[in-house]
Amino acid sequence: MDMQTSFLDRLFESGLLIDTGIDGLYGRSGQFEEVIAAFERLIDKVGGGDGAEAVRFPPGMNRAFFEKSGYMKSFPQLAGTVHSFCGSELDHVSLLQCMEVGEDWTKGQEATDIVLTPAACYPLYPTVAKRGNLPKTGGLFDLQSYCFRHEPSKDPARQQLFRMREYVCMGTEAHVTDFRQRWMDRGVEMMKAVGLEVTIDIANDPFFGRAGKMLANNQRDQNLKFELLIPITSSANPTACMSFNYHQDAFGTKWGLNLEDGSVAHTACVGFGLERIALALFHHHGLDVKQWPASVRKTLWG
C-alpha cells in the first residue's frame, strides 16, 4: 500500500494525475494524455494492417443488453448503473431539503435505461448480431471506450473509470485462437520496444462469491485468459496491462452470432489498459518524458 500511495502522491505532485477527492477517479494532464495517444498510435501501427473495423461506443450501454450479457451473475460488485431524478415538484422540494441537512438525497432516484460500460466489447456483440450472419472470414473489430468498475483503491493502476482499447475477433475456434496467440506475441514485442519488461501468465476474472471460485478455476484450467503483467506499484504483484481472452462460443450462443454456414461463432479479444500502460511507462522511465530513453521516445514519437 505504501508503494501505491507514494507513487500516487508523486503523480499528483507532478500534475500528471489530478486528485478529485475520490479514490480511482482522476483527472489527467496533457502530458499524460500525450503518452496514451502515442501508445495508441503504436497499437494502430502494429494492428492496422489486419483490416479491423473501427467502432466507438460511449461509456454507457443499453441496460437491456447489459442484463442479457450476464455481467451481474459474475461481477455484481463491479457494476455501475445510471440513476436519475424522475419525481414531481414536491419530490424535488424534498430532495433539496435532504441535501440541505446532509441527508441521503438519492433515495428517490430511479434506474435509467443506461448502465456504465464495464468492458469496451460489451456493446459490440448485440450490434454485430443484428447485422445477420458473419462472412466466411469472420469479423475483426477495433474498439476504444472509457469503462467503469466499482473498485475504489489508492493504487493508481486500479482506477474506477479508465480506457480500454480492444480488438475483438469472431470466427472459428482455430481462427480466433490464432488471433489471440498473434497478439500475445505482438504484446511482448510492443512492450519490449518501449523498454518495459513483462511476463505473460494464466489468469482469471474476479468472479463474485463461492460459485465464482469455481468459474475462476474453470477459466484457468481451460487456459481461457492470459495477462501481460508489468510491475507498477509492486514487484511481487505486477499489474495486468493487457489481457488475452478466449470466450469459446459463449458470446456467440448468447447473442446469436453465427458464421456464414450457420455454425455458432467463437470469439476472442485482446485488451490494452491504456492508463495502466502509461503508468508503467512513467514508473519505469520517470515522470519527465524528456528524460526517457531515446529508443523509447523514438518508438512512441518517431
C-alpha positions as CSV (number, residue, x, y, z in Angstrom):
1,M,0.0,0.0,0.0
2,D,2.9,2.4,0.8
3,M,4.4,2.0,-2.6
4,Q,1.0,2.6,-4.2
5,T,0.3,5.7,-2.2
6,S,3.8,7.1,-2.7
7,F,3.6,6.6,-6.5
8,L,0.1,8.2,-6.5
9,D,1.4,11.2,-4.4
10,R,4.3,11.7,-6.9
11,L,1.8,11.6,-9.8
12,F,-0.3,14.2,-8.1
13,E,2.7,16.4,-7.2
14,S,3.9,16.3,-10.8
15,G,0.5,17.2,-12.1
16,L,0.3,14.1,-14.3
17,L,-2.8,12.9,-12.4
18,I,-5.3,15.3,-10.8
19,D,-6.9,14.4,-7.4
20,T,-10.7,14.6,-7.5
21,G,-11.2,13.6,-3.9
22,I,-12.4,10.1,-4.9
23,D,-10.0,7.1,-5.0
24,G,-9.7,5.8,-8.5
25,L,-11.3,8.8,-10.2
26,Y,-8.6,11.1,-11.6
27,G,-8.1,14.0,-14.0
28,R,-5.1,13.6,-16.4
29,S,-2.7,16.2,-17.7
30,G,-2.0,17.0,-21.3
31,Q,1.4,15.1,-20.9
32,F,-0.3,12.0,-19.6
33,E,-2.8,12.1,-22.5
34,E,0.0,12.5,-25.0
35,V,1.6,9.3,-23.7
36,I,-1.6,7.4,-24.2
37,A,-2.1,9.0,-27.7
38,A,1.4,7.9,-28.6
39,F,0.9,4.4,-27.4
40,E,-2.4,4.2,-29.3
41,R,-0.6,5.2,-32.5
42,L,1.8,2.3,-31.8
43,I,-1.2,-0.1,-31.4
44,D,-2.5,1.3,-34.8
45,K,0.9,0.7,-36.4
46,V,1.1,-2.9,-35.2
47,G,-2.6,-3.9,-35.7
48,G,-3.5,-1.5,-38.6
49,G,-2.7,-4.0,-41.3
50,D,-5.2,-6.5,-40.1
51,G,-8.2,-4.6,-41.5
52,A,-10.3,-4.3,-38.3
53,E,-13.5,-2.3,-38.5
54,A,-13.2,0.6,-36.1
55,V,-16.3,1.1,-33.8
56,R,-16.5,3.6,-30.9
57,F,-19.3,3.4,-28.3
58,P,-19.9,5.9,-25.5
59,P,-19.1,4.8,-21.9
60,G,-22.7,3.9,-21.3
61,M,-24.6,1.0,-22.8
62,N,-28.2,-0.2,-23.2
63,R,-29.3,-1.7,-19.9
64,A,-31.3,-4.5,-21.6
65,F,-28.1,-5.6,-23.4
66,F,-26.2,-5.4,-20.1
67,E,-28.8,-7.5,-18.3
68,K,-28.7,-10.2,-21.1
69,S,-24.9,-10.2,-21.0
70,G,-24.9,-12.0,-17.6
71,Y,-22.5,-9.5,-16.1
72,M,-24.5,-9.2,-12.9
73,K,-24.2,-13.0,-12.4
74,S,-20.5,-12.9,-12.4
75,F,-19.4,-9.4,-11.3
76,P,-22.2,-7.6,-9.4
77,Q,-19.6,-5.9,-7.2
78,L,-18.1,-4.0,-10.1
79,A,-21.2,-2.8,-12.0
80,G,-22.3,0.8,-12.2
81,T,-25.8,1.9,-13.1
82,V,-27.0,5.3,-14.1
83,H,-29.9,6.7,-11.9
84,S,-31.8,10.0,-12.4
85,F,-34.5,12.0,-10.6
86,C,-37.9,11.2,-12.0
87,G,-40.1,12.7,-9.4
88,S,-42.7,15.5,-9.0
89,E,-42.2,19.1,-7.9
90,L,-43.0,18.0,-4.4
91,D,-40.4,15.3,-4.6
92,H,-37.9,17.9,-5.8
93,V,-38.6,20.1,-2.7
94,S,-38.0,17.1,-0.5
95,L,-34.8,16.2,-2.3
96,L,-33.4,19.8,-1.8
97,Q,-34.3,19.7,1.9
98,C,-32.4,16.4,2.2
99,M,-29.4,17.9,0.6
100,E,-29.6,21.0,2.8
101,V,-29.4,19.0,6.0
102,G,-26.9,16.5,4.7
103,E,-29.3,13.5,4.5
104,D,-29.4,10.9,1.7
105,W,-31.0,12.7,-1.3
106,T,-30.6,9.7,-3.7
107,K,-33.5,7.6,-2.3
108,G,-35.9,8.9,-4.9
109,Q,-33.5,8.3,-7.8
110,E,-34.6,5.7,-10.4
111,A,-32.6,3.5,-12.6
112,T,-32.4,4.7,-16.2
113,D,-32.0,2.6,-19.4
114,I,-28.3,3.2,-19.3
115,V,-25.6,1.4,-17.4
116,L,-21.9,2.3,-17.3
117,T,-19.9,0.2,-19.8
118,P,-17.9,-2.5,-17.9
119,A,-15.7,-3.5,-20.9
120,A,-15.3,-1.9,-24.3
121,C,-16.5,-5.0,-26.2
122,Y,-19.8,-5.5,-24.4
123,P,-22.0,-3.3,-26.7
124,L,-20.4,-4.8,-29.8
125,Y,-21.8,-8.4,-29.6
126,P,-25.5,-7.4,-29.9
127,T,-24.6,-4.8,-32.5
128,V,-22.9,-7.3,-34.8
129,A,-25.6,-9.9,-34.2
130,K,-28.2,-7.5,-35.6
131,R,-26.4,-7.5,-38.9
132,G,-27.0,-11.2,-39.5
133,N,-24.6,-14.0,-40.2
134,L,-20.9,-13.1,-40.3
135,P,-19.0,-13.5,-43.5
136,K,-16.9,-16.7,-44.2
137,T,-13.8,-14.7,-43.0
138,G,-15.4,-13.9,-39.6
139,G,-15.2,-10.4,-38.1
140,L,-12.5,-8.2,-36.6
141,F,-13.3,-5.0,-34.7
142,D,-11.2,-2.2,-33.2
143,L,-12.8,-0.6,-30.1
144,Q,-11.9,2.0,-27.5
145,S,-14.0,3.2,-24.6
146,Y,-14.0,4.5,-21.1
147,C,-15.1,1.7,-18.8
148,F,-16.3,1.7,-15.2
149,R,-15.6,-0.8,-12.4
150,H,-16.5,-0.1,-8.8
151,E,-13.3,-0.9,-7.0
152,P,-12.0,2.3,-5.2
153,S,-8.3,2.0,-4.5
154,K,-5.2,4.0,-3.6
155,D,-3.4,2.1,-6.3
156,P,-3.2,4.5,-9.3
157,A,-3.2,1.4,-11.6
158,R,-6.7,0.4,-10.3
159,Q,-9.0,3.2,-11.5
160,Q,-12.8,3.2,-11.4
161,L,-13.1,5.0,-14.8
162,F,-10.4,4.0,-17.3
163,R,-9.9,3.5,-21.0
164,M,-9.7,0.1,-22.7
165,R,-8.6,-0.4,-26.3
166,E,-9.7,-3.7,-27.7
167,Y,-9.5,-5.9,-30.7
168,V,-12.3,-8.4,-30.9
169,C,-12.2,-11.4,-33.3
170,M,-15.2,-13.5,-34.3
171,G,-14.9,-16.7,-36.3
172,T,-14.0,-20.4,-36.0
173,E,-12.2,-21.7,-32.9
174,A,-8.9,-22.0,-34.9
175,H,-9.3,-18.5,-36.3
176,V,-9.8,-16.7,-33.0
177,T,-7.3,-18.7,-31.0
178,D,-4.6,-17.9,-33.7
179,F,-5.6,-14.2,-33.4
180,R,-5.2,-14.4,-29.6
181,Q,-1.7,-16.0,-29.9
182,R,-0.6,-13.5,-32.5
183,W,-1.5,-10.6,-30.2
184,M,0.3,-12.3,-27.2
185,D,3.4,-12.3,-29.3
186,R,2.9,-8.8,-30.5
187,G,2.2,-7.5,-27.0
188,V,5.5,-8.8,-25.7
189,E,7.3,-7.2,-28.7
190,M,5.5,-3.8,-28.2
191,M,6.4,-3.6,-24.6
192,K,10.0,-4.5,-25.3
193,A,10.1,-1.7,-27.9
194,V,9.0,0.8,-25.2
195,G,11.5,-0.5,-22.6
196,L,9.1,-2.5,-20.4
197,E,9.9,-5.9,-19.1
198,V,6.9,-8.2,-18.9
199,T,5.7,-11.6,-18.1
200,I,2.6,-13.4,-19.5
201,D,0.7,-15.6,-17.1
202,I,-2.5,-17.5,-17.0
203,A,-5.3,-15.6,-15.2
204,N,-8.9,-15.5,-14.2
205,D,-11.6,-12.8,-13.9
206,P,-12.7,-11.5,-10.4
207,F,-15.9,-13.6,-10.3
208,F,-18.1,-13.0,-7.3
209,G,-18.9,-15.3,-4.4
210,R,-18.4,-19.0,-3.8
211,A,-19.7,-20.0,-7.2
212,G,-17.2,-17.5,-8.7
213,K,-14.3,-19.5,-7.3
214,M,-15.4,-22.5,-9.5
215,L,-15.8,-20.3,-12.5
216,A,-12.3,-18.8,-11.9
217,N,-10.8,-22.4,-11.6
218,N,-12.5,-23.5,-14.8
219,Q,-11.2,-20.4,-16.6
220,R,-7.7,-21.2,-15.5
221,D,-8.0,-24.9,-16.2
222,Q,-9.0,-24.2,-19.8
223,N,-6.4,-21.5,-20.5
224,L,-9.2,-19.1,-21.4
225,K,-7.4,-16.0,-20.1
226,F,-3.9,-14.8,-20.1
227,E,-2.5,-11.4,-18.9
228,L,0.6,-9.4,-19.7
229,L,2.0,-8.3,-16.4
230,I,4.2,-5.3,-15.6
231,P,5.4,-4.2,-12.2
232,I,4.0,-0.7,-11.4
233,T,3.3,-0.4,-7.7
234,S,4.5,-3.9,-6.6
235,S,7.2,-6.3,-7.9
236,A,5.6,-9.2,-6.1
237,N,2.1,-8.4,-7.6
238,P,2.7,-7.0,-11.1
239,T,-0.2,-5.2,-12.8
240,A,-2.2,-6.7,-15.8
241,C,-1.7,-4.2,-18.6
242,M,-3.0,-6.4,-21.4
243,S,-5.4,-9.3,-21.4
244,F,-6.0,-12.1,-24.0
245,N,-9.3,-13.8,-23.7
246,Y,-10.9,-16.7,-25.5
247,H,-14.7,-16.9,-24.9
248,Q,-15.2,-20.2,-26.8
249,D,-18.8,-20.0,-28.2
250,A,-20.3,-18.4,-25.1
251,F,-20.9,-14.9,-26.6
252,G,-21.8,-16.5,-30.0
253,T,-24.5,-18.6,-28.4
254,K,-25.8,-15.8,-26.1
255,W,-26.1,-13.2,-28.8
256,G,-26.9,-15.4,-31.8
257,L,-23.6,-14.7,-33.6
258,N,-23.4,-17.2,-36.5
259,L,-20.9,-17.8,-39.3
260,E,-21.9,-17.9,-43.0
261,D,-22.6,-21.7,-42.7
262,G,-24.9,-21.2,-39.7
263,S,-22.4,-22.5,-37.1
264,V,-22.0,-20.6,-33.9
265,A,-19.1,-18.1,-33.9
266,H,-16.3,-18.4,-31.4
267,T,-14.9,-15.1,-30.1
268,A,-11.7,-13.8,-28.6
269,C,-10.5,-10.4,-27.6
270,V,-7.2,-8.6,-26.7
271,G,-7.5,-5.6,-24.3
272,F,-5.0,-2.8,-23.6
273,G,-5.4,-1.0,-20.3
274,L,-4.3,2.4,-21.6
275,E,-3.9,4.2,-18.2
276,R,-2.0,1.2,-16.8
277,I,0.4,1.2,-19.8
278,A,1.0,4.9,-19.4
279,L,1.6,4.5,-15.6
280,A,4.0,1.6,-16.3
281,L,6.0,3.9,-18.7
282,F,6.1,6.7,-16.1
283,H,7.0,4.3,-13.3
284,H,9.9,2.7,-15.2
285,H,11.2,5.7,-17.2
286,G,10.5,8.6,-14.8
287,L,7.9,11.3,-14.6
288,D,9.7,13.6,-17.1
289,V,9.1,12.3,-20.6
290,K,12.0,14.4,-21.9
291,Q,14.3,12.2,-19.8
292,W,13.0,8.9,-21.2
293,P,15.5,6.7,-23.1
294,A,15.9,7.8,-26.7
295,S,14.9,4.4,-28.0
296,V,11.6,4.6,-26.2
297,R,10.9,8.2,-27.3
298,K,11.7,7.2,-30.9
299,T,9.2,4.2,-30.7
300,L,6.5,6.4,-29.4
301,W,7.1,9.7,-31.2
302,G,9.4,8.9,-34.1
